[in-house]
């Protein structure tokens, strides 16, 4: 079943996924992983968010790490642009 936050629709793809939460700035959403990952130094992996978004026409987004995760845990990720396919 699809749910919405503001005008962005989302669907959980597995039961263990938490719903996205509107960030304190009112402009971003916090996403949570459905499972834990453990990486060694310099290791890489692909992660599954198990959530699907449907954006209104002309709207998209950018997935990026929270600054606190970068500074505390020395994480990095390639920027990911998401949108409605138009």
C-alpha positions, 0 to 999 in steps of 0.5 A: 500500500502506498503512503505519502509524505507531503506530495511524494508517494512511497511504498515499503518493499519489505516489512522491516523498513521504517517509513521515511521521516521528514527532516528537521529542516522540513526539506529532507527525509531521513531514510533507514536501512532495512538491515545492518551492514558491517564493512571492514576498512576500505570495503564497499557494498551496495545497499538495499533501501527496500522503499520505492518513491513516486515523485510528482511530475518535474520533481526529483531528489538526491540521496546523500549521507547525513553530515553526522554519519560522514564525520563520525563514521568516515562513510562516503557514497556516490551521489544518487539522483532519483526522480519520476523518469520524465 
